[in-house]
Amino acid sequence: MSHFLAISFRPGRVDPHQQHSLAATAERLFQRFASCPAQTVHFESDFLILSSTPSADHYSSDSRGNFCLLVPCGCYHVDKGQIFTVQSQLEQFLEQGISFAKDLAPPWAACLGIQCEKKVVCATDSQGLQHLYTSSGDSWAAVSSSCLMLGAWSGAEIDLDSMSAYARVGNYLHDRTPFKGVSKIPAGGYAQLFGGTLEQNQYQKRSCPVPFTDRQAAFDAGLDILTHSITTCLKAYPDAGIELSGGLDSRLILSAIPPQQRKSLRSLTLGYPGSPDCVTAGRIAREWELHHQVIDLTTLDDTSETELITRIKTSSEKVGHCSNPFSRRVLDWVNEAAMEGPRFSGQNGEFARGFYYAGQPDAVRPSLSLVEGLMKWRIFTNQAVNLEIFRKESKRDIEEAGRRAVQESLLASDLSWLSATDEFYLAERMQRWVGVDYSSSSRERIILAPFFHPGFVQWARGVPPRFKRGGNLMAGLLIRLDPALGKFPLDSGLLPQDLAHPRLHTHLRQKFGFFKKAAHKAWQRIARHGKPPVGADLLCRRLLQTRKSLSNLLPRVWESGMLDPAAMHRFDQGTGSIDWVSLGFLLQYEWLLEISETRTTTVQ
């Protein structure tokens, strides 16, 4: 399954001739943004459902006209490891309603129809990782797996406020998208289409966990849920591979896999020869006799000049221009070259290690000064555009929109400061940033995400920050599961066994690492260089070698008056530069403006 578009028309507001015309428009838009022909799954007076050509693994219907369209390429019970076919999902839905979705492992999403009620229900997983979007007008309502389809269908304006926040943070926040009136369905949520109307609700809401007061109790509970989550994944897909890096999270997954299952386990590492990730992962693979594939990024996208920009744009379109196009193209290139089959992903392990804790006080509540400090120290550093490329007015608007959006998230929390940063990381960084990748990749392969298991998320939310700091608790879990894996240094140079049982020299090394990182962050702010994902900077430089003039590469953005002419002139003359984050953002704005120029105004 690739994409779907579900449209409900209000009875009596659209005549048959107009509806057929609108259906033809929807099919053209679908083919453009899904890069494949549209197949009509359902079409009558009040509904139009389009999808990519569905296989038996992605589509099922019964004799009464009820149907289920599955978005990812697989699905299993989050606690039992039982594979759910698309037919069984339809049966569960008809028996239990949409509440059956709480038992499905993320990422997951589906479009389900009940013929007798003339109702369509579109739901995402409990963590909101498989992105679905909604939009509505006076006589219609729609849900799609592509925000670009909905933006073009509705004739929506570009949401410059949302894009400005995205420019500063590196991902869209809350339920926002590049278009006004196009919104993401939240975690554990669903949208119901009926008679041209749209209703949204939650089938699962996060409850407040009881915080652990005893470290040993937190440790034991974490050990149980981690092994349970990974065992469940292996029960569903015994031949699963693993994305192996030099970090702690992928090693934790490996430690919970029984030794007899590790031999010849498929493992994948991407990076440059000699990098810490490749060196450490290679040592682990040899020690445990894993089948190890290394994706060498020095050969990244060795294509012609004309093909390069097309491939970058295509990769960006696949995620609705909601993620940096250079990093997106790298991930697509890796997936094209990587081993097939299900793979473990270590994303969200840092939710149990306090991603934003470094240098932060354990304050009782968030405050404006704490939020301002975190924005400068972490949030606006790695993937923020260089504001100096914009005119003064645009620079001010972008800066204010970013600050306002982050403040809105963090200051609304009634948790302690560090716990509030955890929730920001989960809801904004993981759901929106990682979710974009999962939403695209899960259509082509099974993603096993044990750190997004609802039980693991709930456990991590209940662990007090004092137990999370420094990765102490998570490193301890690794040592308990496999002490030998704790003897290999992490990509940071620290040993997991030292993190689990910190001594004076470990604290000193961590302090040194903190000050080194602080100095690096300060340099990033001064030099305006974000930390690129592996390969993104290389791809950006390669593109710039083929295009000497930014005004030719970005004609619509140039005409918009957003850019500073002096900065662009310096680049064109070879005396200035532009980084991968900033160019990626400008390319996406260029492509969104192109969509706006050619959008079709539909029935309102």
C-alpha positions in Angstrom: 0.0 0.0 0.0 1.3 3.5 -0.8 -1.4 6.1 -0.3 -5.2 6.6 0.0 -7.6 9.5 -0.4 -11.1 9.2 1.2 -13.7 11.9 0.4 -17.2 12.2 1.7 -19.7 14.5 0.0 -22.7 16.2 1.7 -25.9 14.8 0.2 -27.7 17.2 -2.1 -24.8 19.7 -2.3 -22.9 18.1 -5.3 -24.8 17.0 -8.4 -23.8 13.8 -10.2 -22.1 15.5 -13.1 -20.1 17.7 -10.7 -19.2 14.7 -8.6 -17.8 12.8 -11.6 -15.7 15.9 -12.5 -14.4 16.1 -8.9 -13.6 12.4 -9.0 -11.5 12.9 -12.1 -9.7 15.7 -10.4 -9.0 13.6 -7.4 -7.6 10.8 -9.6 -5.2 13.2 -11.3 -4.0 14.6 -7.9 -3.6 11.1 -6.6 -1.5 10.0 -9.5 0.6 13.1 -9.2 1.4 12.8 -5.5 1.3 9.0 -5.1 3.4 8.5 -8.3 1.1 5.7 -9.4 -2.3 5.4 -10.9 -5.3 5.7 -8.7 -7.7 2.7 -8.2 -11.2 3.4 -7.2 -12.0 1.3 -4.1 -15.4 2.8 -3.5 -17.5 5.3 -5.4 -21.1 6.2 -5.0 -23.2 9.3 -4.4 -21.7 10.3 -1.2 -18.2 8.7 -1.1 -15.0 8.4 -3.1 -12.2 6.2 -1.9 -9.0 6.1 -4.0 -5.8 4.0 -3.3 -2.8 2.6 -5.0 -3.5 -0.8 -6.6 -4.2 -2.8 -3.4 -3.0 -6.3 -3.0 -4.7 -9.0 -0.8 -2.2 -8.0 1.9 -3.5 -4.4 2.0 -7.2 -4.6 1.0 -10.2 -6.7 2.0 -13.9 -6.4 1.6 -16.9 -8.6 2.4 -20.2 -9.4 0.7 -21.9 -6.5 2.4 -19.6 -3.9 1.0 -17.6 -3.3 4.1 -13.8 -2.8 3.5 -10.4 -2.3 5.1 -7.5 -0.5 3.5 -4.2 -1.1 5.4 -1.5 1.6 5.0 1.7 -0.2 6.2 2.8 -3.5 4.7 2.2 -5.5 7.9 0.5 -5.5 11.3 0.8 -7.6 14.5 -0.7 -7.7 18.0 1.4 -5.5 20.2 1.5 -8.0 23.1 0.9 -11.4 21.6 2.9 -11.2 18.4 0.0 -12.5 16.4 0.0 -11.4 12.8 -3.2 -9.6 11.8 -4.2 -10.0 8.2 -6.2 -7.2 6.6 -9.2 -9.5 6.6 -8.9 -10.1 10.3 -8.6 -6.4 11.0 -11.9 -5.8 9.1 -13.5 -8.5 11.2 -12.1 -7.1 14.4 -13.4 -3.6 13.4 -16.9 -4.8 12.7 -17.0 -6.7 16.0 -15.3 -4.2 18.4 -15.4 -0.9 16.6 -12.2 1.2 16.3 -11.1 0.3 19.8 -9.5 -2.8 18.4 -6.6 -0.6 17.1 -5.2 -0.2 20.7 -3.9 -3.8 20.3 -1.9 -3.1 17.1 1.8 -2.4 17.2 2.9 1.0 15.8 3.4 2.1 13.1 -0.1 1.3 11.8 -3.0 3.1 10.1 -6.1 2.0 8.1 -9.1 3.3 6.3 -12.2 1.2 7.1 -15.7 1.5 5.7 -19.1 0.4 7.0 -21.5 0.2 4.0 -24.8 0.0 5.8 -24.0 3.1 7.9 -22.3 4.9 4.9 -19.5 5.7 7.2 -15.7 5.6 6.8 -13.3 5.5 9.8 -9.6 6.3 9.4 -7.3 5.7 12.3 -3.6 5.9 13.2 -1.7 3.9 15.8 -1.5 4.5 19.6 1.7 6.6 19.2 0.7 8.5 16.0 3.6 7.3 14.0 1.7 6.4 10.8 0.6 9.9 9.7 -2.9 10.5 8.4 -4.3 14.0 7.6 -7.7 15.6 7.5 -9.4 18.5 5.8 -12.9 19.7 5.1 -15.1 22.2 3.2 -18.7 23.3 3.2 -19.9 20.3 1.2 -17.1 17.7 1.7 -14.7 16.2 4.2 -11.6 14.1 3.5 -8.8 12.0 5.0 -5.6 11.0 3.3 -2.2 9.5 4.0 -0.7 12.5 2.0 -1.0 16.1 3.2 0.0 17.2 -0.3 -3.1 15.5 -1.8 -5.4 17.2 0.7 -3.6 20.6 0.2 -4.0 20.4 -3.6 -7.5 19.0 -3.4 -8.8 21.7 -1.1 -6.9 24.5 -2.7 -5.4 25.3 0.7 -3.0 28.2 1.2 0.5 27.6 2.4 0.7 28.0 6.2 3.7 30.3 6.5 3.4 30.3 10.3 3.7 26.5 10.5 6.5 26.5 8.0 8.3 29.1 10.0 8.2 27.0 13.1 9.4 24.0 11.0 12.3 26.1 9.8 13.5 26.6 13.3 12.7 23.1 14.9 13.3 20.7 12.0 9.9 19.2 12.1 6.3 20.3 12.1 4.7 20.7 15.6 1.4 19.8 17.1 -1.1 18.8 14.3 0.3 21.4 11.8 1.3 20.8 8.2 2.5 23.0 5.3 -1.1 23.9 4.5 -3.8 25.8 6.3 -6.8 23.6 7.2 -4.9 20.4 6.7 -4.2 18.7 10.1 -2.5 15.5 11.3 -4.6 13.0 13.3 -3.1 12.8 16.8 -1.7 9.7 18.5 -4.5 7.2 19.3 -6.9 9.1 17.2 -9.3 8.5 14.4 -11.4 10.5 12.0 -14.9 9.6 10.9 -16.4 10.6 7.5 -20.2 10.7 7.2 -22.4 12.7 4.9 -19.7 15.2 4.0 -18.8 15.9 7.6 -15.7 15.1 9.6 -15.6 14.0 13.3 -12.4 13.3 15.2 -12.0 11.4 18.5 -9.6 9.2 20.4 -9.8 5.5 20.8 -7.0 5.6 23.3 -5.8 8.4 25.5 -2.6 8.5 27.5 -3.1 8.0 31.2 -0.8 9.5 33.8 1.5 6.7 35.1 2.2 6.1 38.8 5.8 7.4 39.2 8.3 4.9 40.5 9.8 5.9 43.9 12.2 3.0 44.1 15.0 2.6 41.5 15.1 -1.2 41.7 11.3 -1.4 41.1 11.8 0.9 38.0 14.7 -1.3 36.9 12.7 -4.6 37.2 9.7 -3.2 35.4 11.9 -1.8 32.6 13.6 -5.2 32.2 10.2 -6.9 32.0 8.7 -4.6 29.4 11.8 -4.4 27.3 12.2 -8.2 27.0 8.4 -8.6 26.5 8.4 -6.0 23.7 11.3 -7.5 21.8 10.1 -11.1 22.3 6.8 -10.1 20.9 8.4 -8.6 17.8 10.4 -11.9 17.3 7.3 -14.0 17.7 5.7 -12.0 14.9 8.8 -11.9 12.7 11.4 -14.5 13.7 13.7 -13.6 10.8 13.8 -9.8 11.6 17.1 -7.9 11.1 18.4 -5.0 13.1 19.7 -1.5 12.4 23.0 -1.7 14.3 24.9 1.5 15.3 27.5 2.3 17.8 24.9 3.7 20.3 23.2 2.2 23.2 19.6 1.7 21.9 20.3 -0.8 19.1 22.6 -2.7 21.4 19.8 -2.9 24.0 17.6 -4.6 21.4 20.4 -7.0 20.5 20.9 -7.9 24.2 17.3 -8.9 24.5 17.5 -11.3 21.5 18.4 -14.8 22.7 22.0 -15.8 21.9 20.9 -18.7 19.8 18.9 -16.4 17.5 21.7 -13.9 17.0 23.9 -16.1 14.9 23.6 -15.0 11.3 21.1 -12.3 12.4 20.9 -9.7 9.6 22.3 -6.4 10.8 22.6 -3.1 9.0 24.9 -0.1 9.6 25.1 3.1 7.5 28.0 5.5 7.6 31.5 6.3 6.3 34.3 3.8 6.5 36.2 4.2 9.8 33.4 6.1 11.5 32.7 5.2 15.2 29.4 3.7 14.2 30.8 1.4 11.5 33.8 0.4 13.6 31.9 -0.5 16.8 29.0 -2.2 14.9 31.5 -4.2 12.9 33.2 -5.4 16.1 29.9 -6.4 17.6 28.8 -8.2 14.4 32.1 -10.2 14.3 31.9 -11.1 18.0 28.3 -12.5 17.7 28.6 -13.8 14.1 26.0 -11.5 12.7 25.4 -11.1 9.0 26.5 -7.5 8.7 25.7 -5.1 5.8 27.4 -1.7 5.8 25.9 1.0 3.6 28.9 3.1 2.5 27.7 6.7 2.1 30.6 7.7 0.0 28.8 6.2 -3.0 25.6 8.1 -2.1 23.3 8.8 -5.1 25.9 8.6 -7.8 23.6 9.8 -10.5 23.5 12.4 -13.3 22.9 16.1 -12.5 19.4 16.1 -13.9 18.4 12.9 -12.0 19.7 14.2 -8.7 17.3 17.1 -8.1 14.4 14.9 -9.4 15.2 12.1 -6.9 15.6 14.6 -4.0 12.2 16.1 -4.9 10.5 12.7 -5.2 11.8 11.7 -1.8 10.5 14.9 -0.3 7.1 14.5 -1.9 6.7 11.0 -0.4 6.7 12.6 3.1 4.6 15.6 2.1 7.6 18.0 2.2 7.5 17.5 6.0 11.2 16.4 6.4 14.4 17.8 5.1 14.7 16.6 1.5 18.4 15.8 1.7 18.1 13.5 4.8 14.9 12.0 3.2 16.8 11.2 0.0 19.6 9.6 2.0 17.1 7.3 3.8 15.4 6.4 0.6 18.7 5.5 -1.0 19.6 3.4 2.0 16.3 1.6 1.9 16.8 0.9 -1.8 20.3 -0.6 -1.1 19.5 -2.3 2.2 18.6 -5.9 3.0 15.0 -6.7 2.6 12.6 -7.9 5.3 11.5 -6.7 8.7 14.0 -4.7 10.8 14.3 -3.5 14.4 14.6 0.2 14.8 16.1 1.7 18.0 14.2 5.0 17.8 12.7 6.4 21.0 15.2 4.7 23.3 16.3 8.2 24.4 12.9 8.8 25.8 14.1 6.7 28.8 17.4 8.5 28.9 16.4 12.1 29.1 17.2 13.5 25.6 17.1 17.1 26.7 18.4 16.7 30.2 22.1 17.7 29.7 22.7 21.1 31.4 19.1 21.4 32.6 18.0 21.9 36.2 15.4 19.7 37.8 13.0 22.6 38.2 9.5 22.1 39.6 7.7 23.6 36.6 8.6 24.9 33.1 9.3 28.6 32.9 9.9 31.1 30.1 13.6 31.4 30.9 14.0 27.6 30.9 12.3 27.3 27.6 14.3 30.1 26.1 17.5 28.4 27.3 16.5 25.0 25.9 15.6 26.5 22.5 19.1 28.2 22.2 20.9 25.2 23.6 19.2 22.3 21.8 16.0 22.8 19.8 17.2 25.6 17.5 20.6 24.3 16.9 20.8 21.0 14.9 18.2 21.4 12.2 17.4 25.1 12.2 17.7 27.3 9.1 20.3 30.1 8.9 18.2 33.2 9.5 20.8 35.4 7.8 19.6 34.3 4.3 16.3 36.1 4.8 15.2 39.7 4.7 14.8 41.4 8.0 11.0 41.1 8.1 11.0 37.4 7.2 13.8 36.7 9.6 11.8 38.3 12.4 8.6 36.4 11.5 10.3 33.0 11.3 12.1 33.5 14.6 9.0 34.5 16.4 6.9 31.7 15.0 9.4 29.1 16.1 9.7 30.5 19.6 5.9 30.8 19.9 5.3 27.2 18.9 7.8 25.7 21.2 6.7 27.9 24.1 3.1 26.8 23.5 4.1 23.1 23.9 6.4 23.4 26.9 4.7 26.1 29.0 1.3 24.3 28.8 2.7 21.3 30.7 1.8 20.9 34.4 4.7 18.4 34.8 8.2 19.1 36.2 10.6 20.8 33.8 12.5 17.7 32.9 9.4 15.6 32.5 7.9 18.3 30.3 11.0 18.1 28.0 10.4 14.3 27.8 6.8 14.8 26.7 7.9 17.4 24.1 10.5 14.9 22.8 7.9 12.1 22.5 5.0 14.2 21.1 6.8 16.6 18.9 10.2 15.1 18.0 9.4 11.4 17.9 5.8 11.5 16.6 6.4 14.2 14.0 10.1 13.7 13.0 10.5 9.9 13.3 6.9 9.4 12.3 7.5 11.0 8.9 10.2 8.4 8.2 8.1 5.5 9.5 5.1 6.7 7.5 7.1 6.4 4.3 9.3 3.4 5.0 6.5 1.2 6.5 4.7 1.1 3.2 7.7 -0.9 1.8 8.9 -3.0 4.8 8.0 -4.0 8.3 9.3 -1.7 11.0 9.7 -3.2 14.5 9.8 -0.4 17.0 10.1 -1.9 20.5 10.8 1.4 22.2 7.4 2.7 20.9 5.5 -0.2 22.6 2.8 1.4 24.6 4.0 -0.4 27.7 7.6 0.8 27.3 6.4 4.4 26.7 4.2 4.2 29.8 7.1 2.8 31.8 9.5 5.5 30.7 7.0 8.2 31.5 6.8 6.8 35.1 10.6 6.7 35.6 11.7 9.9 37.5 14.3 12.0 35.7 16.8 11.3 38.5 16.9 7.6 37.4 17.0 8.5 33.7 19.9 10.9 33.7 23.1 9.9 32.0 21.6 6.7 30.6 22.3 5.0 33.9 19.1 2.9 34.0 19.1 1.9 30.4 22.8 0.9 30.5 22.0 -1.2 33.6 19.3 -3.1 31.6 21.9 -3.8 28.9 24.4 -5.2 31.5 21.7 -7.4 33.1 20.7 -8.8 29.7 24.2 -9.3 28.3 27.3 -8.2 30.3 29.5 -8.9 27.3 27.8 -6.2 25.2 28.5 -3.7 27.9 32.3 -4.1 27.4 32.2 -2.6 23.9 32.6 1.2 23.9 29.7 3.3 22.6 30.2 5.8 19.8 30.7 8.4 22.5 33.8 6.5 23.8 32.1 5.6 27.1 31.5 2.0 28.2 27.9 0.9 29.0 29.2 -0.9 32.1 30.7 2.4 33.3 27.4 4.2 32.7 25.5 1.5 34.6 27.9 1.7 37.6 29.3 5.2 37.4 32.5 6.0 39.2 34.5 9.2 39.5 36.3 8.9 36.2 33.0 8.2 34.4 31.4 11.3 35.9 34.5 13.3 34.8 34.3 11.9 31.3 30.6 12.7 31.1 31.3 16.2 32.4 34.0 16.6 29.8 31.6 15.4 27.1 29.0 17.9 28.3 31.4 20.8 28.1 32.7 19.6 24.7 29.1 19.4 23.4 28.4 22.8 24.9 31.3 24.3 23.1 30.2 22.5 19.9 26.7 23.9 20.2 28.1 27.4 20.7 30.1 27.0 17.6 27.1 25.7 15.7 25.2 28.9 16.7 28.1 31.2 15.7 29.0 29.4 12.5 25.3 28.6 11.6 26.1 24.9 11.0 23.6 22.3 12.1 24.5 18.7 12.8 23.7 16.8 9.5 22.3 13.3 9.4 24.9 11.1 7.8 25.0 11.8 4.1 22.7 14.9 4.0 25.5 17.4 3.9 27.3 15.4 1.1 24.1 15.3 -1.0 23.6 19.1 -0.5 27.1 19.8 -1.7 26.7 17.6 -4.7 23.6 19.4 -5.7 25.2 22.8 -5.3 28.1 21.7 -7.5 25.5 21.3 -10.3 23.6 24.5 -9.7 25.6 27.7 -9.5 22.7 30.2 -9.1 20.2 30.0 -6.3 17.8 32.3 -8.1 17.7 29.7 -11.0 17.2 26.8 -8.5 14.6 28.7 -6.5 12.8 31.1 -8.9 9.5 31.2 -7.0 11.1 31.7 -3.6 13.3 34.4 -5.1 10.2 36.2 -6.5 8.4 35.9 -3.1 10.7 38.5 -1.7 11.6 36.4 1.4 15.3 36.1 0.7 18.0 38.7 1.4 19.4 39.8 -2.1 22.8 40.5 -0.7 23.2 37.0 0.8 22.0 35.4 -2.4 24.4 37.5 -4.4 27.3 36.4 -2.3 26.5 32.8 -2.9 26.1 33.3 -6.7 29.5 35.1 -6.7 31.2 32.3 -4.8 31.9 34.4 -1.7 29.0 32.9 0.4 27.6 29.5 1.3 24.4 27.9 2.2 24.0 24.8 4.5 21.9 21.7 3.9 19.2 22.7 6.4 18.6 26.1 4.8 18.7 24.9 1.2 16.4 22.0 2.0 13.9 24.3 3.5 14.0 26.7 0.5 13.6 23.8 -1.9 10.5 22.6 -0.1 9.0 26.1 -0.1 9.8 26.3 -3.8 8.0 23.0 -4.4 5.0 24.1 -2.3 4.7 27.3 -4.2 4.7 25.2 -7.4 1.8 23.2 -6.0 -0.1 26.4 -5.1 0.3 27.7 -8.7 -1.2 24.6 -10.2 -3.7 23.7 -7.6 -7.3 22.9 -8.6 -10.0 24.7 -6.8 -12.6 22.1 -5.8 -16.1 22.3 -4.5 -16.2 24.1 -1.2 
